[in-house]
């Protein structure tokens, strides 16, 4: 069992869920309608719970710091999250589009991980995949309705897709551990997951009356998996860690 | 020394803090109860939703209740293997949910389909003529539906 390879993967997917979960929580209280306010708040709770479950594996099986310390006690360059998740929530069209692109990718990854040779992750993936069904249903229901609603709605979603899609390739940025992860049967290579995701995105957007843009350089937003982030992450962490940092040993 | 059956009976006193009518036993989240030769109890608990904030409350409550039943040493282990499903809610638990005003989750095989998610029986009038308003409700485990028959908007314990 290649410990470094598994840890690399767990940090990536855990950090993605934590940071996206935090972004989604920023809709609490300001959603465009009550149901959406509640939906984004619920998904935030789920995603942060998923991050915690990955961090528990890191802590209990590999001796990494506690989940709270991992989540709230690191600087931005220690985070292995993709650049997609750190962008501010923007308008509702962007947040909905990012949520759709992200949850399509997460569903594909979790489906793959249910067959992982690393049993604790395979068992966890089976559980999280069921919760993901609700996220996927939420994203696709709204996209299909709004994509074919008014010209204005379609325009806003198309602009959101044009902006978010190139950044979303950062979800599949390979790391130095990619080959070892594949060789040990932990997960398929990132490039293979990316191929499945591109097909799924194209099928979905077609149903929504949206056009998937050409991406000239899919590596343009790489870096997150090596700890290189946009300035957005620093700002997010300053806010997210503010209370934890007052007393890192506080008991809640 | 306490027996396994007595532990299960005691755990009937531990309720889901968000749905205070149903016990952790009827909810189906108790995976196993292990008792060693000294009478120390280990309760294996599996979370409903991974991010469920009630899990720590349940853990503390289980230890408290077992202590009150004379168990000197007890511990709760949270397990993720063989994930929890709403199919594990007991028949009694389903009745309690309905009486509480929450539509019980439909049983399903294998993967959750859109059809399963959208299917809820109104807890007020028992009609099937309902539609899904939002898959997300006031807690992680609840969805919001509306009944076309009696016009009640109701919550469902969503299938998982």
Interface residues (C-beta under 8 A of the other chain):
Chain A: X35 X38 X39 X41 X42 X43 X45 X46 X47 X48 X49 X50 X52 X53 X119 X120 X123 X124 X126 X127 X128 X130 X131 X133 X134 X137 X138
Chain B: X49 X50 X51 X52 X53 X80 X81 X82 X83 X84 X85 X111 X112 X114 X117 X133 X134 X135 X136 X137 X138 X140 X144 X158 X160
